[in-house]
Amino acid sequence: MGLFKPDLYRALGLGFVLGCAALFAVMGSPFSHKSLAEQVIPSATAATAAPALPDQTLVPAEQDNTR
């Protein structure tokens, strides 16, 4: 009776192979031009600039002539 059973080694080996396959699919192979991540996730684009508002800090307040 060994410390670990062969099923454990088989499960670890299968997990390692599946993990390598998943990384290879996500990171992309050197033979393809687009990886799976580039095909699924759209590329980021910057937002358009907000319109420039005039600086109103030095504008005199309107006169209230109703008093």
mmCIF file of the N, C-alpha and C atoms, coordinates in Angstrom:
data_MODEL
# 
_entry.id   MODEL 
# 
loop_
_atom_site.group_PDB 
_atom_site.id 
_atom_site.type_symbol 
_atom_site.label_atom_id 
_atom_site.label_alt_id 
_atom_site.label_comp_id 
_atom_site.label_asym_id 
_atom_site.label_entity_id 
_atom_site.label_seq_id 
_atom_site.pdbx_PDB_ins_code 
_atom_site.Cartn_x 
_atom_site.Cartn_y 
_atom_site.Cartn_z 
_atom_site.occupancy 
_atom_site.B_iso_or_equiv 
_atom_site.pdbx_formal_charge 
_atom_site.auth_seq_id 
_atom_site.auth_comp_id 
_atom_site.auth_asym_id 
_atom_site.auth_atom_id 
_atom_site.pdbx_PDB_model_num 
ATOM 1   N N  . MET A 1 1  ? 0.843   -1.172 0.000   1.00 0.00 ? 1  MET A N  1 
ATOM 2   C CA . MET A 1 1  ? 0.000   0.000  0.000   1.00 0.00 ? 1  MET A CA 1 
ATOM 3   C C  . MET A 1 1  ? 0.887   1.234  0.000   1.00 0.00 ? 1  MET A C  1 
ATOM 4   N N  . GLY A 1 2  ? 0.764   2.023  -1.057  1.00 0.00 ? 2  GLY A N  1 
ATOM 5   C CA . GLY A 1 2  ? 1.582   3.216  -1.185  1.00 0.00 ? 2  GLY A CA 1 
ATOM 6   C C  . GLY A 1 2  ? 0.944   4.414  -0.500  1.00 0.00 ? 2  GLY A C  1 
ATOM 7   N N  . LEU A 1 3  ? 1.683   5.464  -0.486  1.00 0.00 ? 3  LEU A N  1 
ATOM 8   C CA . LEU A 1 3  ? 1.196   6.688  0.134   1.00 0.00 ? 3  LEU A CA 1 
ATOM 9   C C  . LEU A 1 3  ? 0.065   7.304  -0.697  1.00 0.00 ? 3  LEU A C  1 
ATOM 10  N N  . PHE A 1 4  ? 0.231   7.324  -1.993  1.00 0.00 ? 4  PHE A N  1 
ATOM 11  C CA . PHE A 1 4  ? -0.801  7.864  -2.884  1.00 0.00 ? 4  PHE A CA 1 
ATOM 12  C C  . PHE A 1 4  ? -1.243  6.785  -3.860  1.00 0.00 ? 4  PHE A C  1 
ATOM 13  N N  . LYS A 1 5  ? -2.502  6.795  -4.196  1.00 0.00 ? 5  LYS A N  1 
ATOM 14  C CA . LYS A 1 5  ? -3.037  5.822  -5.139  1.00 0.00 ? 5  LYS A CA 1 
ATOM 15  C C  . LYS A 1 5  ? -2.814  6.317  -6.560  1.00 0.00 ? 5  LYS A C  1 
ATOM 16  N N  . PRO A 1 6  ? -2.796  5.427  -7.536  1.00 0.00 ? 6  PRO A N  1 
ATOM 17  C CA . PRO A 1 6  ? -2.597  5.841  -8.928  1.00 0.00 ? 6  PRO A CA 1 
ATOM 18  C C  . PRO A 1 6  ? -3.687  6.779  -9.444  1.00 0.00 ? 6  PRO A C  1 
ATOM 19  N N  . ASP A 1 7  ? -4.886  6.723  -8.870  1.00 0.00 ? 7  ASP A N  1 
ATOM 20  C CA . ASP A 1 7  ? -5.956  7.620  -9.305  1.00 0.00 ? 7  ASP A CA 1 
ATOM 21  C C  . ASP A 1 7  ? -5.589  9.076  -9.038  1.00 0.00 ? 7  ASP A C  1 
ATOM 22  N N  . LEU A 1 8  ? -4.873  9.332  -7.970  1.00 0.00 ? 8  LEU A N  1 
ATOM 23  C CA . LEU A 1 8  ? -4.459  10.700 -7.659  1.00 0.00 ? 8  LEU A CA 1 
ATOM 24  C C  . LEU A 1 8  ? -3.492  11.213 -8.722  1.00 0.00 ? 8  LEU A C  1 
ATOM 25  N N  . TYR A 1 9  ? -2.536  10.412 -9.103  1.00 0.00 ? 9  TYR A N  1 
ATOM 26  C CA . TYR A 1 9  ? -1.588  10.820 -10.137 1.00 0.00 ? 9  TYR A CA 1 
ATOM 27  C C  . TYR A 1 9  ? -2.290  11.033 -11.475 1.00 0.00 ? 9  TYR A C  1 
ATOM 28  N N  . ARG A 1 10 ? -3.257  10.182 -11.770 1.00 0.00 ? 10 ARG A N  1 
ATOM 29  C CA . ARG A 1 10 ? -4.010  10.329 -13.007 1.00 0.00 ? 10 ARG A CA 1 
ATOM 30  C C  . ARG A 1 10 ? -4.819  11.624 -12.990 1.00 0.00 ? 10 ARG A C  1 
ATOM 31  N N  . ALA A 1 11 ? -5.451  11.946 -11.868 1.00 0.00 ? 11 ALA A N  1 
ATOM 32  C CA . ALA A 1 11 ? -6.233  13.176 -11.762 1.00 0.00 ? 11 ALA A CA 1 
ATOM 33  C C  . ALA A 1 11 ? -5.329  14.405 -11.844 1.00 0.00 ? 11 ALA A C  1 
ATOM 34  N N  . LEU A 1 12 ? -4.176  14.369 -11.199 1.00 0.00 ? 12 LEU A N  1 
ATOM 35  C CA . LEU A 1 12 ? -3.242  15.487 -11.271 1.00 0.00 ? 12 LEU A CA 1 
ATOM 36  C C  . LEU A 1 12 ? -2.706  15.672 -12.685 1.00 0.00 ? 12 LEU A C  1 
ATOM 37  N N  . GLY A 1 13 ? -2.394  14.589 -13.337 1.00 0.00 ? 13 GLY A N  1 
ATOM 38  C CA . GLY A 1 13 ? -1.907  14.664 -14.712 1.00 0.00 ? 13 GLY A CA 1 
ATOM 39  C C  . GLY A 1 13 ? -2.970  15.209 -15.659 1.00 0.00 ? 13 GLY A C  1 
ATOM 40  N N  . LEU A 1 14 ? -4.205  14.754 -15.494 1.00 0.00 ? 14 LEU A N  1 
ATOM 41  C CA . LEU A 1 14 ? -5.293  15.236 -16.336 1.00 0.00 ? 14 LEU A CA 1 
ATOM 42  C C  . LEU A 1 14 ? -5.552  16.722 -16.080 1.00 0.00 ? 14 LEU A C  1 
ATOM 43  N N  . GLY A 1 15 ? -5.513  17.137 -14.832 1.00 0.00 ? 15 GLY A N  1 
ATOM 44  C CA . GLY A 1 15 ? -5.692  18.554 -14.508 1.00 0.00 ? 15 GLY A CA 1 
ATOM 45  C C  . GLY A 1 15 ? -4.580  19.405 -15.085 1.00 0.00 ? 15 GLY A C  1 
ATOM 46  N N  . PHE A 1 16 ? -3.360  18.896 -15.036 1.00 0.00 ? 16 PHE A N  1 
ATOM 47  C CA . PHE A 1 16 ? -2.229  19.637 -15.603 1.00 0.00 ? 16 PHE A CA 1 
ATOM 48  C C  . PHE A 1 16 ? -2.380  19.787 -17.108 1.00 0.00 ? 16 PHE A C  1 
ATOM 49  N N  . VAL A 1 17 ? -2.767  18.720 -17.780 1.00 0.00 ? 17 VAL A N  1 
ATOM 50  C CA . VAL A 1 17 ? -2.934  18.768 -19.238 1.00 0.00 ? 17 VAL A CA 1 
ATOM 51  C C  . VAL A 1 17 ? -4.083  19.704 -19.610 1.00 0.00 ? 17 VAL A C  1 
ATOM 52  N N  . LEU A 1 18 ? -5.205  19.629 -18.915 1.00 0.00 ? 18 LEU A N  1 
ATOM 53  C CA . LEU A 1 18 ? -6.336  20.515 -19.214 1.00 0.00 ? 18 LEU A CA 1 
ATOM 54  C C  . LEU A 1 18 ? -5.989  21.970 -18.907 1.00 0.00 ? 18 LEU A C  1 
ATOM 55  N N  . GLY A 1 19 ? -5.242  22.213 -17.841 1.00 0.00 ? 19 GLY A N  1 
ATOM 56  C CA . GLY A 1 19 ? -4.819  23.570 -17.520 1.00 0.00 ? 19 GLY A CA 1 
ATOM 57  C C  . GLY A 1 19 ? -3.879  24.130 -18.573 1.00 0.00 ? 19 GLY A C  1 
ATOM 58  N N  . CYS A 1 20 ? -2.963  23.305 -19.055 1.00 0.00 ? 20 CYS A N  1 
ATOM 59  C CA . CYS A 1 20 ? -2.063  23.749 -20.134 1.00 0.00 ? 20 CYS A CA 1 
ATOM 60  C C  . CYS A 1 20 ? -2.836  24.040 -21.403 1.00 0.00 ? 20 CYS A C  1 
ATOM 61  N N  . ALA A 1 21 ? -3.822  23.212 -21.711 1.00 0.00 ? 21 ALA A N  1 
ATOM 62  C CA . ALA A 1 21 ? -4.635  23.443 -22.908 1.00 0.00 ? 21 ALA A CA 1 
ATOM 63  C C  . ALA A 1 21 ? -5.433  24.735 -22.773 1.00 0.00 ? 21 ALA A C  1 
ATOM 64  N N  . ALA A 1 22 ? -5.968  25.008 -21.590 1.00 0.00 ? 22 ALA A N  1 
ATOM 65  C CA . ALA A 1 22 ? -6.722  26.242 -21.384 1.00 0.00 ? 22 ALA A CA 1 
ATOM 66  C C  . ALA A 1 22 ? -5.810  27.459 -21.504 1.00 0.00 ? 22 ALA A C  1 
ATOM 67  N N  . LEU A 1 23 ? -4.623  27.399 -20.929 1.00 0.00 ? 23 LEU A N  1 
ATOM 68  C CA . LEU A 1 23 ? -3.677  28.509 -21.052 1.00 0.00 ? 23 LEU A CA 1 
ATOM 69  C C  . LEU A 1 23 ? -3.253  28.715 -22.498 1.00 0.00 ? 23 LEU A C  1 
ATOM 70  N N  . PHE A 1 24 ? -3.028  27.641 -23.204 1.00 0.00 ? 24 PHE A N  1 
ATOM 71  C CA . PHE A 1 24 ? -2.640  27.729 -24.605 1.00 0.00 ? 24 PHE A CA 1 
ATOM 72  C C  . PHE A 1 24 ? -3.751  28.373 -25.430 1.00 0.00 ? 24 PHE A C  1 
ATOM 73  N N  . ALA A 1 25 ? -5.007  28.041 -25.123 1.00 0.00 ? 25 ALA A N  1 
ATOM 74  C CA . ALA A 1 25 ? -6.139  28.617 -25.859 1.00 0.00 ? 25 ALA A CA 1 
ATOM 75  C C  . ALA A 1 25 ? -6.308  30.097 -25.538 1.00 0.00 ? 25 ALA A C  1 
ATOM 76  N N  . VAL A 1 26 ? -6.103  30.483 -24.283 1.00 0.00 ? 26 VAL A N  1 
ATOM 77  C CA . VAL A 1 26 ? -6.302  31.872 -23.883 1.00 0.00 ? 26 VAL A CA 1 
ATOM 78  C C  . VAL A 1 26 ? -5.137  32.750 -24.314 1.00 0.00 ? 26 VAL A C  1 
ATOM 79  N N  . MET A 1 27 ? -3.932  32.283 -24.114 1.00 0.00 ? 27 MET A N  1 
ATOM 80  C CA . MET A 1 27 ? -2.765  33.094 -24.433 1.00 0.00 ? 27 MET A CA 1 
ATOM 81  C C  . MET A 1 27 ? -2.481  33.120 -25.928 1.00 0.00 ? 27 MET A C  1 
ATOM 82  N N  . GLY A 1 28 ? -2.943  32.139 -26.630 1.00 0.00 ? 28 GLY A N  1 
ATOM 83  C CA . GLY A 1 28 ? -2.746  32.101 -28.075 1.00 0.00 ? 28 GLY A CA 1 
ATOM 84  C C  . GLY A 1 28 ? -1.537  31.272 -28.448 1.00 0.00 ? 28 GLY A C  1 
ATOM 85  N N  . SER A 1 29 ? -1.671  30.615 -29.535 1.00 0.00 ? 29 SER A N  1 
ATOM 86  C CA . SER A 1 29 ? -0.565  29.809 -30.020 1.00 0.00 ? 29 SER A CA 1 
ATOM 87  C C  . SER A 1 29 ? 0.345   30.669 -30.887 1.00 0.00 ? 29 SER A C  1 
ATOM 88  N N  . PRO A 1 30 ? 1.589   30.298 -31.023 1.00 0.00 ? 30 PRO A N  1 
ATOM 89  C CA . PRO A 1 30 ? 2.476   31.079 -31.887 1.00 0.00 ? 30 PRO A CA 1 
ATOM 90  C C  . PRO A 1 30 ? 2.143   30.917 -33.367 1.00 0.00 ? 30 PRO A C  1 
ATOM 91  N N  . PHE A 1 31 ? 1.256   29.991 -33.704 1.00 0.00 ? 31 PHE A N  1 
ATOM 92  C CA . PHE A 1 31 ? 0.911   29.739 -35.092 1.00 0.00 ? 31 PHE A CA 1 
ATOM 93  C C  . PHE A 1 31 ? -0.294  30.549 -35.563 1.00 0.00 ? 31 PHE A C  1 
ATOM 94  N N  . SER A 1 32 ? -1.060  31.122 -34.625 1.00 0.00 ? 32 SER A N  1 
ATOM 95  C CA . SER A 1 32 ? -2.242  31.892 -35.024 1.00 0.00 ? 32 SER A CA 1 
ATOM 96  C C  . SER A 1 32 ? -2.001  33.375 -34.758 1.00 0.00 ? 32 SER A C  1 
ATOM 97  N N  . HIS A 1 33 ? -2.739  34.207 -35.470 1.00 0.00 ? 33 HIS A N  1 
ATOM 98  C CA . HIS A 1 33 ? -2.565  35.648 -35.328 1.00 0.00 ? 33 HIS A CA 1 
ATOM 99  C C  . HIS A 1 33 ? -3.446  36.227 -34.236 1.00 0.00 ? 33 HIS A C  1 
ATOM 100 N N  . LYS A 1 34 ? -4.548  35.583 -33.914 1.00 0.00 ? 34 LYS A N  1 
ATOM 101 C CA . LYS A 1 34 ? -5.449  36.066 -32.879 1.00 0.00 ? 34 LYS A CA 1 
ATOM 102 C C  . LYS A 1 34 ? -5.637  34.977 -31.831 1.00 0.00 ? 34 LYS A C  1 
ATOM 103 N N  . SER A 1 35 ? -5.547  35.366 -30.572 1.00 0.00 ? 35 SER A N  1 
ATOM 104 C CA . SER A 1 35 ? -5.787  34.413 -29.511 1.00 0.00 ? 35 SER A CA 1 
ATOM 105 C C  . SER A 1 35 ? -7.281  34.357 -29.198 1.00 0.00 ? 35 SER A C  1 
ATOM 106 N N  . LEU A 1 36 ? -7.659  33.418 -28.392 1.00 0.00 ? 36 LEU A N  1 
ATOM 107 C CA . LEU A 1 36 ? -9.055  33.281 -28.009 1.00 0.00 ? 36 LEU A CA 1 
ATOM 108 C C  . LEU A 1 36 ? -9.515  34.512 -27.241 1.00 0.00 ? 36 LEU A C  1 
ATOM 109 N N  . ALA A 1 37 ? -8.646  35.086 -26.422 1.00 0.00 ? 37 ALA A N  1 
ATOM 110 C CA . ALA A 1 37 ? -9.008  36.274 -25.664 1.00 0.00 ? 37 ALA A CA 1 
ATOM 111 C C  . ALA A 1 37 ? -9.291  37.453 -26.587 1.00 0.00 ? 37 ALA A C  1 
ATOM 112 N N  . GLU A 1 38 ? -8.534  37.608 -27.665 1.00 0.00 ? 38 GLU A N  1 
ATOM 113 C CA . GLU A 1 38 ? -8.761  38.704 -28.605 1.00 0.00 ? 38 GLU A CA 1 
ATOM 114 C C  . GLU A 1 38 ? -10.050 38.494 -29.400 1.00 0.00 ? 38 GLU A C  1 
ATOM 115 N N  . GLN A 1 39 ? -10.454 37.257 -29.576 1.00 0.00 ? 39 GLN A N  1 
ATOM 116 C CA . GLN A 1 39 ? -11.667 36.981 -30.318 1.00 0.00 ? 39 GLN A CA 1 
ATOM 117 C C  . GLN A 1 39 ? -12.909 37.176 -29.464 1.00 0.00 ? 39 GLN A C  1 
ATOM 118 N N  . VAL A 1 40 ? -12.799 36.978 -28.156 1.00 0.00 ? 40 VAL A N  1 
ATOM 119 C CA . VAL A 1 40 ? -13.956 37.051 -27.265 1.00 0.00 ? 40 VAL A CA 1 
ATOM 120 C C  . VAL A 1 40 ? -14.094 38.437 -26.645 1.00 0.00 ? 40 VAL A C  1 
ATOM 121 N N  . ILE A 1 41 ? -12.999 39.013 -26.171 1.00 0.00 ? 41 ILE A N  1 
ATOM 122 C CA . ILE A 1 41 ? -13.033 40.291 -25.468 1.00 0.00 ? 41 ILE A CA 1 
ATOM 123 C C  . ILE A 1 41 ? -12.748 41.404 -26.468 1.00 0.00 ? 41 ILE A C  1 
ATOM 124 N N  . PRO A 1 42 ? -13.634 42.393 -26.588 1.00 0.00 ? 42 PRO A N  1 
ATOM 125 C CA . PRO A 1 42 ? -13.367 43.483 -27.525 1.00 0.00 ? 42 PRO A CA 1 
ATOM 126 C C  . PRO A 1 42 ? -12.234 44.368 -27.017 1.00 0.00 ? 42 PRO A C  1 
ATOM 127 N N  . SER A 1 43 ? -11.565 45.024 -27.939 1.00 0.00 ? 43 SER A N  1 
ATOM 128 C CA . SER A 1 43 ? -10.472 45.895 -27.534 1.00 0.00 ? 43 SER A CA 1 
ATOM 129 C C  . SER A 1 43 ? -11.034 47.160 -26.908 1.00 0.00 ? 43 SER A C  1 
ATOM 130 N N  . ALA A 1 44 ? -10.305 47.708 -25.986 1.00 0.00 ? 44 ALA A N  1 
ATOM 131 C CA . ALA A 1 44 ? -10.745 48.903 -25.269 1.00 0.00 ? 44 ALA A CA 1 
ATOM 132 C C  . ALA A 1 44 ? -10.542 50.143 -26.138 1.00 0.00 ? 44 ALA A C  1 
ATOM 133 N N  . THR A 1 45 ? -11.500 51.044 -26.062 1.00 0.00 ? 45 THR A N  1 
ATOM 134 C CA . THR A 1 45 ? -11.377 52.310 -26.767 1.00 0.00 ? 45 THR A CA 1 
ATOM 135 C C  . THR A 1 45 ? -11.605 53.439 -25.774 1.00 0.00 ? 45 THR A C  1 
ATOM 136 N N  . ALA A 1 46 ? -10.937 54.539 -25.998 1.00 0.00 ? 46 ALA A N  1 
ATOM 137 C CA . ALA A 1 46 ? -11.068 55.676 -25.092 1.00 0.00 ? 46 ALA A CA 1 
ATOM 138 C C  . ALA A 1 46 ? -12.387 56.388 -25.350 1.00 0.00 ? 46 ALA A C  1 
ATOM 139 N N  . ALA A 1 47 ? -12.921 56.974 -24.316 1.00 0.00 ? 47 ALA A N  1 
ATOM 140 C CA . ALA A 1 47 ? -14.164 57.728 -24.451 1.00 0.00 ? 47 ALA A CA 1 
ATOM 141 C C  . ALA A 1 47 ? -13.894 59.049 -25.153 1.00 0.00 ? 47 ALA A C  1 
ATOM 142 N N  . THR A 1 48 ? -14.938 59.596 -25.740 1.00 0.00 ? 48 THR A N  1 
ATOM 143 C CA . THR A 1 48 ? -14.776 60.887 -26.398 1.00 0.00 ? 48 THR A CA 1 
ATOM 144 C C  . THR A 1 48 ? -14.600 61.972 -25.347 1.00 0.00 ? 48 THR A C  1 
ATOM 145 N N  . ALA A 1 49 ? -13.924 63.032 -25.730 1.00 0.00 ? 49 ALA A N  1 
ATOM 146 C CA . ALA A 1 49 ? -13.657 64.116 -24.789 1.00 0.00 ? 49 ALA A CA 1 
ATOM 147 C C  . ALA A 1 49 ? -14.956 64.858 -24.477 1.00 0.00 ? 49 ALA A C  1 
ATOM 148 N N  . ALA A 1 50 ? -15.075 65.280 -23.246 1.00 0.00 ? 50 ALA A N  1 
ATOM 149 C CA . ALA A 1 50 ? -16.238 66.052 -22.829 1.00 0.00 ? 50 ALA A CA 1 
ATOM 150 C C  . ALA A 1 50 ? -16.144 67.452 -23.427 1.00 0.00 ? 50 ALA A C  1 
ATOM 151 N N  . PRO A 1 51 ? -17.277 68.064 -23.722 1.00 0.00 ? 51 PRO A N  1 
ATOM 152 C CA . PRO A 1 51 ? -17.214 69.416 -24.281 1.00 0.00 ? 51 PRO A CA 1 
ATOM 153 C C  . PRO A 1 51 ? -16.639 70.396 -23.260 1.00 0.00 ? 51 PRO A C  1 
ATOM 154 N N  . ALA A 1 52 ? -15.865 71.323 -23.757 1.00 0.00 ? 52 ALA A N  1 
ATOM 155 C CA . ALA A 1 52 ? -15.241 72.303 -22.873 1.00 0.00 ? 52 ALA A CA 1 
ATOM 156 C C  . ALA A 1 52 ? -16.276 73.332 -22.446 1.00 0.00 ? 52 ALA A C  1 
ATOM 157 N N  . LEU A 1 53 ? -16.455 73.460 -21.164 1.00 0.00 ? 53 LEU A N  1 
ATOM 158 C CA . LEU A 1 53 ? -17.390 74.441 -20.634 1.00 0.00 ? 53 LEU A CA 1 
ATOM 159 C C  . LEU A 1 53 ? -16.635 75.727 -20.322 1.00 0.00 ? 53 LEU A C  1 
ATOM 160 N N  . PRO A 1 54 ? -17.268 76.875 -20.525 1.00 0.00 ? 54 PRO A N  1 
ATOM 161 C CA . PRO A 1 54 ? -16.572 78.128 -20.221 1.00 0.00 ? 54 PRO A CA 1 
ATOM 162 C C  . PRO A 1 54 ? -16.356 78.276 -18.721 1.00 0.00 ? 54 PRO A C  1 
ATOM 163 N N  . ASP A 1 55 ? -15.264 78.903 -18.382 1.00 0.00 ? 55 ASP A N  1 
ATOM 164 C CA . ASP A 1 55 ? -14.941 79.133 -16.981 1.00 0.00 ? 55 ASP A CA 1 
ATOM 165 C C  . ASP A 1 55 ? -15.822 80.264 -16.470 1.00 0.00 ? 55 ASP A C  1 
ATOM 166 N N  . GLN A 1 56 ? -16.629 79.994 -15.467 1.00 0.00 ? 56 GLN A N  1 
ATOM 167 C CA . GLN A 1 56 ? -17.562 80.990 -14.959 1.00 0.00 ? 56 GLN A CA 1 
ATOM 168 C C  . GLN A 1 56 ? -17.170 81.491 -13.583 1.00 0.00 ? 56 GLN A C  1 
ATOM 169 N N  . THR A 1 57 ? -15.958 81.297 -13.188 1.00 0.00 ? 57 THR A N  1 
ATOM 170 C CA . THR A 1 57 ? -15.555 81.723 -11.847 1.00 0.00 ? 57 THR A CA 1 
ATOM 171 C C  . THR A 1 57 ? -15.352 83.230 -11.758 1.00 0.00 ? 57 THR A C  1 
ATOM 172 N N  . LEU A 1 58 ? -15.015 83.905 -12.863 1.00 0.00 ? 58 LEU A N  1 
ATOM 173 C CA . LEU A 1 58 ? -14.768 85.338 -12.821 1.00 0.00 ? 58 LEU A CA 1 
ATOM 174 C C  . LEU A 1 58 ? -15.900 86.144 -13.450 1.00 0.00 ? 58 LEU A C  1 
ATOM 175 N N  . VAL A 1 59 ? -17.030 85.525 -13.730 1.00 0.00 ? 59 VAL A N  1 
ATOM 176 C CA . VAL A 1 59 ? -18.181 86.235 -14.300 1.00 0.00 ? 59 VAL A CA 1 
ATOM 177 C C  . VAL A 1 59 ? -18.908 86.929 -13.157 1.00 0.00 ? 59 VAL A C  1 
ATOM 178 N N  . PRO A 1 60 ? -19.209 88.214 -13.317 1.00 0.00 ? 60 PRO A N  1 
ATOM 179 C CA . PRO A 1 60 ? -19.922 88.912 -12.237 1.00 0.00 ? 60 PRO A CA 1 
ATOM 180 C C  . PRO A 1 60 ? -21.356 88.372 -12.108 1.00 0.00 ? 60 PRO A C  1 
ATOM 181 N N  . ALA A 1 61 ? -21.823 88.379 -10.898 1.00 0.00 ? 61 ALA A N  1 
ATOM 182 C CA . ALA A 1 61 ? -23.183 87.884 -10.636 1.00 0.00 ? 61 ALA A CA 1 
ATOM 183 C C  . ALA A 1 61 ? -24.194 88.852 -11.245 1.00 0.00 ? 61 ALA A C  1 
ATOM 184 N N  . GLU A 1 62 ? -25.339 88.323 -11.651 1.00 0.00 ? 62 GLU A N  1 
ATOM 185 C CA . GLU A 1 62 ? -26.378 89.160 -12.233 1.00 0.00 ? 62 GLU A CA 1 
ATOM 186 C C  . GLU A 1 62 ? -26.952 90.072 -11.156 1.00 0.00 ? 62 GLU A C  1 
ATOM 187 N N  . GLN A 1 63 ? -27.300 91.293 -11.550 1.00 0.00 ? 63 GLN A N  1 
ATOM 188 C CA . GLN A 1 63 ? -27.892 92.251 -10.606 1.00 0.00 ? 63 GLN A CA 1 
ATOM 189 C C  . GLN A 1 63 ? -29.354 91.913 -10.392 1.00 0.00 ? 63 GLN A C  1 
ATOM 190 N N  . ASP A 1 64 ? -29.766 91.953 -9.139  1.00 0.00 ? 64 ASP A N  1 
ATOM 191 C CA . ASP A 1 64 ? -31.154 91.689 -8.793  1.00 0.00 ? 64 ASP A CA 1 
ATOM 192 C C  . ASP A 1 64 ? -31.828 93.036 -8.567  1.00 0.00 ? 64 ASP A C  1 
ATOM 193 N N  . ASN A 1 65 ? -32.577 93.532 -9.538  1.00 0.00 ? 65 ASN A N  1 
ATOM 194 C CA . ASN A 1 65 ? -33.204 94.860 -9.461  1.00 0.00 ? 65 ASN A CA 1 
ATOM 195 C C  . ASN A 1 65 ? -34.624 94.794 -8.933  1.00 0.00 ? 65 ASN A C  1 
ATOM 196 N N  . THR A 1 66 ? -35.072 93.672 -8.407  1.00 0.00 ? 66 THR A N  1 
ATOM 197 C CA . THR A 1 66 ? -36.423 93.546 -7.905  1.00 0.00 ? 66 THR A CA 1 
ATOM 198 C C  . THR A 1 66 ? -36.546 94.067 -6.497  1.00 0.00 ? 66 THR A C  1 
ATOM 199 N N  . ARG A 1 67 ? -35.533 94.433 -5.806  1.00 0.00 ? 67 ARG A N  1 
ATOM 200 C CA . ARG A 1 67 ? -35.594 94.890 -4.432  1.00 0.00 ? 67 ARG A CA 1 
ATOM 201 C C  . ARG A 1 67 ? -35.823 96.351 -4.345  1.00 0.00 ? 67 ARG A C  1 
# 
